[in-house]
Amino acid sequence: MNTDLVADLKRCERKVFLDEPTSFHALNHLAKTIGGPELYIKRDDMGPLAFGGNKLRQLEFYFGDAVARGADTILITGAVQSNFVRLAAACAAKLGMHCHIQLEERVSKMDVNYRNSGNVLLNQILGATLHSYPAGEDERGADLNLEKLALNVREQGGIPYVIHLSSDYPSIGALGYVAGAIELAQQIQSRNITLSAIVVPSGSGATHAGMLYGMRALGISTPIIGACVRRSASEQVHRIRTHCDSMARQLRQTNPVGTDDIILNEKFLAPGYGRAGAHANEAIKLSARLEGIILDPVYSAKSFACFIDYARRNINGDPLLFLHTGGLPAIFAYQDDMLAAVS
Ligand SMILES: Cc1ncc(COP(=O)(O)O)c(C=O)c1O
C-alpha cells in the first residue's frame, strides 16, 4: 500500500459515513450463463444511510469541508431524481444540519411517478427544503442560483455551504473514490485476484476520476473503464482530466494519471441521459434474474451493460469487476421503463 497516498488523503477534511468496506463478491451465475471470465462486483449500492450509493463516499469529503468551515446548512443541486441530493439530505440529517435541494429539469420524462416518487419522496421524508430550477443543462446557472439561495440562508442567520455542480470548482467529492480505491485495492489483494479491468459509470466523472487516480497513485495499472451515462466520450475525457488535476492539487501530489489511462466507453449511452436502451434493459433483466441484484435505468444498468459486453469479449481473460453505484430509489420513479425492461 502506498502510505503517501493514505497520509495525504488523511490531511483532507472528512466525515466518515461508511464505517466499513462495502461488500465484494463473485457473480458466478452470470459468469456461467454468459460464458465469460470470473466476474466480481463491489456493492457501493449498499450503504448505511438512505439506500446508499456512490455519492455517499463523495459526500464524506464535502461534509468534512462544510463542518470544518462551521456550516449549518447544505445547498445542493441535481436532476429531479438525483441520488446525490437524496444522500446529501440524509448526511445533513445525521449531522443535524439543514439541507436545501434545487431540482433541475434535466430529462424530458416528467410523469407523476418521476415527479413525486423515488428520490423526491425520500428528500421530503429526510426533511430537506426543495426548490425547482427549470434549466437542466445549465450547470453554471444552477450554481449561480444556489449561491442566491445561500445568500438567503445567510441573511436569515444561517451558515451555508454550497456543493457546486460545475467543474469550475475543486473536485472535493472525487476524493471519496480515492478512499474507495484504497478500500478496493485491499479487497483485491487479500483475495489474490488479478483483474483485467474495473467498470464504473462516468457521469459527473467524480467516481471514475477518483477510482482511476487512487489506483494509479497506489501503483496499480488495472484499466478503469468509464461507461458514459451522461455525455459523449469526447466531452467526458476533459472532465476526468480536470478532476484528476484538481485532486493532485488537493493532495499536494504529482498527478499519477496519464492521458492513456483515461478510458471511456460510450456504446451504452444511447438513447441518452436518463433513458435506458436495449443493452441497459438486458442488463437489468440479467442482473435481477441471475444474481438477484437490482440495477437502476439511469446509471448502473448502462455501466453493467458495458461490463457484460467486456465479459462476453474476454471469455478466457482475467477476472472483471463491476462497481455498483446504486441509484435504487429511482426505479420507483421509472416504473414503466423498469417493467418494459423485463417484459
Ligand atoms: C447511482 C449513480 N451512479 C453513478 C453516478 C455517476 O457518478 P459520477 O457522477 O461520480 O460520475 C451517479 C451520479 O449521480 C449516480 O447517482
The ligand as an SDF file (V2000), in Angstrom:
LIG
                    3D

 16 16  0  0  0  0  0  0  0  0999 V2000
  -26.3750    5.8770   -8.7890 C   0  0  0  0  0  0  0  0  0  0  0  0
  -25.3380    6.6560   -9.5180 C   0  0  0  0  0  0  0  0  0  0  0  0
  -24.3760    6.0010  -10.1590 N   0  0  0  0  0  0  0  0  0  0  0  0
  -23.4240    6.6570  -10.8530 C   0  0  0  0  0  0  0  0  0  0  0  0
  -23.4220    8.0380  -10.9310 C   0  0  0  0  0  0  0  0  0  0  0  0
  -22.3420    8.7060  -11.6960 C   0  0  0  0  0  0  0  0  0  0  0  0
  -21.3080    9.0400  -10.8010 O   0  0  0  0  0  0  0  0  0  0  0  0
  -20.4220   10.3100  -11.0360 P   0  0  0  0  0  0  0  0  0  0  0  0
  -21.3420   11.4970  -11.0480 O   0  0  0  0  0  0  0  0  0  0  0  0
  -19.4900   10.3320   -9.9010 O   0  0  0  0  0  0  0  0  0  0  0  0
  -19.7590   10.1570  -12.3630 O   0  0  0  0  0  0  0  0  0  0  0  0
  -24.4090    8.7710  -10.2780 C   0  0  0  0  0  0  0  0  0  0  0  0
  -24.4610   10.2250  -10.3780 C   0  0  0  0  0  0  0  0  0  0  0  0
  -25.3360   10.8910   -9.9580 O   0  0  0  0  0  0  0  0  0  0  0  0
  -25.3880    8.0640   -9.5380 C   0  0  0  0  0  0  0  0  0  0  0  0
  -26.3600    8.7010   -8.8660 O   0  0  0  0  0  0  0  0  0  0  0  0
  1  2  1  0
  2  3  1  0
  2 15  2  0
  3  4  2  0
  4  5  1  0
  5  6  1  0
  5 12  2  0
  6  7  1  0
  7  8  1  0
  8  9  2  0
  8 10  1  0
  8 11  1  0
 12 13  1  0
 12 15  1  0
 13 14  2  0
 15 16  1  0
M  END
$$$$
